[in-house]
Amino acid sequence: MSGFFQESLVAEWTANLIKLAIAQSVNAKTFELTGEVSCRACGYVLGQLAQLCRHGDSYFLNQRDFYNRVEEKPFDTPEEYAKSTLIGEAHCGSKECRVRLGNILSLRDYPQFSPIYPLKCKAVQIKYIDNTNEKEKTIMKKKWSTVPFDIPFLVDDSCPNDADDDNDIFYDACDSLPGDL
């Protein structure tokens, strides 16, 4: 073989390996999240992992049924911040548990998504299907930054939002009743 042919073959092979490595690293972080988020204290299922979203440092379930799975404890006086208002605490909806899962926030920059219920990572456990071996794994971390996959941002298209669905049968924090107006 000539030197030029060998060099071009090696260059093509190297370029293909780089493309493959990039594709594998992207796929490892953007795979479909299949599983559930539940209370760490009692195992009460709070929602589907695919509905877990992020806004800044707040991680929350963007799922209508989630609001029926928590108990709200509003504060007498809300705490005002630059981009949000802390309006209460969210507790586990299981009657035997009631452990604090996180807060209730009203977002000024995204009122259409408000309120959200940011979950404390140390208060929940995540069960998910590992795509590499199809086995169920359980994650119990103290910080969201240590979870082994990326969680989509609120304004990202990959974060599902069904807050505008008025055909559901559940009353939640996004709904208003005729007497509320």
C-alpha positions in Angstrom: 0.0 0.0 0.0 1.1 3.5 -0.7 1.8 6.0 2.1 -1.0 8.3 0.9 -3.6 5.6 0.8 -2.6 4.4 4.3 -2.8 7.9 5.7 -6.2 8.6 4.2 -7.5 5.3 5.4 -6.2 6.0 9.0 -7.7 9.6 8.8 -11.1 8.2 7.7 -11.0 5.5 10.4 -10.1 8.1 13.1 -12.9 10.5 11.9 -15.4 7.6 12.1 -14.3 6.7 15.6 -14.6 10.3 16.7 -18.2 10.5 15.3 -19.1 7.2 17.0 -17.7 8.4 20.3 -19.6 11.7 20.1 -22.9 9.9 19.2 -22.5 7.4 22.1 -21.8 10.2 24.6 -24.8 12.1 23.4 -27.1 9.1 23.5 -25.9 8.2 27.0 -27.1 11.5 28.3 -30.3 11.9 26.2 -31.9 8.5 26.4 -35.6 8.1 27.2 -36.1 8.3 31.0 -38.2 5.3 31.9 -39.1 4.9 35.6 -40.7 6.6 38.5 -40.0 9.1 41.3 -41.2 8.1 44.7 -40.9 9.2 48.4 -37.7 7.9 49.9 -39.3 7.5 53.3 -42.3 5.3 52.3 -42.0 4.5 48.6 -45.2 6.3 47.6 -45.1 6.9 43.9 -45.1 10.6 43.1 -44.8 10.5 39.3 -43.1 9.3 36.2 -39.4 10.0 35.7 -40.0 11.2 32.1 -42.0 14.1 33.6 -39.1 15.3 35.8 -38.0 18.8 34.7 -35.6 21.5 35.9 -35.8 25.2 36.3 -32.5 26.7 37.5 -31.6 24.6 40.5 -35.1 23.4 41.1 -36.1 19.9 40.0 -39.8 19.1 39.9 -42.4 16.8 38.3 -44.4 18.5 35.5 -47.3 16.1 35.7 -50.9 16.8 36.5 -51.4 13.8 38.7 -48.4 14.8 40.8 -50.4 17.6 42.5 -52.9 15.0 43.8 -50.0 13.0 45.3 -48.7 15.7 47.6 -50.1 17.6 50.5 -49.7 21.3 50.3 -48.9 23.4 53.5 -49.0 27.1 52.5 -47.1 29.7 54.5 -49.0 32.4 56.3 -46.6 35.0 54.6 -45.0 34.1 51.3 -41.3 34.8 50.9 -40.5 37.0 47.9 -37.4 36.4 45.8 -36.1 38.0 42.6 -37.6 35.5 40.2 -40.0 33.5 42.4 -42.1 33.5 45.5 -41.9 30.7 48.1 -45.5 30.0 49.0 -45.4 26.8 51.0 -44.1 23.3 51.6 -44.9 20.1 49.7 -45.3 16.9 51.8 -45.7 13.3 50.8 -49.4 12.5 50.0 -49.3 9.1 51.7 -51.5 9.2 54.8 -48.9 7.2 56.8 -45.9 9.3 55.8 -46.3 13.1 55.3 -42.6 13.7 55.1 -41.5 17.0 53.6 -40.5 16.6 50.0 -39.7 20.2 49.1 -41.3 23.6 48.5 -44.0 25.3 46.5 -42.8 28.1 44.3 -44.6 30.6 42.1 -42.4 31.6 39.1 -42.4 35.2 38.0 -40.6 34.4 34.7 -43.0 31.5 33.8 -46.4 32.1 35.3 -48.0 29.6 33.0 -46.1 26.8 34.8 -46.7 28.1 38.3 -46.8 26.9 40.9 -44.0 24.3 40.8 -43.1 21.9 43.6 -39.2 21.6 43.7 -38.3 18.3 45.2 -35.3 17.8 47.5 -33.2 15.1 46.0 -32.5 13.6 49.5 -36.3 13.2 50.0 -37.0 11.1 46.9 -35.8 7.9 45.3 -35.6 7.3 41.5 -36.2 3.9 40.0 -35.3 3.7 36.3 -34.5 1.2 33.6 -30.9 1.3 32.6 -30.7 1.3 28.8 -27.4 -0.5 28.7 -28.6 -3.8 30.3 -32.4 -3.2 30.6 -32.2 -3.7 34.4 -34.1 -1.6 37.0 -31.9 0.6 39.1 -32.7 2.7 42.2 -31.0 6.0 42.8 -30.9 7.6 46.2 -28.6 10.7 46.0 -28.3 13.8 48.2 -27.8 16.3 45.3 -29.5 16.5 41.9 -26.1 17.2 40.3 -24.9 13.7 41.1 -27.8 11.9 39.3 -26.2 9.9 36.4 -28.4 11.4 33.6 -29.4 14.8 32.4 -32.8 16.2 33.4 -34.3 18.5 30.8 -35.0 22.2 31.5 -38.5 23.6 31.8 -38.3 25.7 28.6 -36.7 22.8 26.7 -39.0 21.1 24.2 -38.2 17.7 25.6 -39.8 18.6 28.9 -43.5 17.6 28.6 -46.1 20.0 29.8 -49.7 19.1 30.1 -50.7 22.1 32.3 -53.0 23.4 29.6 -55.0 20.2 29.3 -58.5 21.0 30.6 -59.8 17.5 29.8 -58.3 15.9 32.8 -60.4 14.7 35.8 -58.1 15.9 38.5 -58.2 19.3 40.3 -54.7 20.7 40.9 -52.9 23.9 41.6 -53.1 24.9 37.9 -56.9 24.8 37.8 -59.3 27.4 38.9 -62.9 26.8 39.9 -65.8 29.1 39.1 -65.9 30.4 42.7 -62.2 31.3 42.5 -62.6 34.1 40.0 
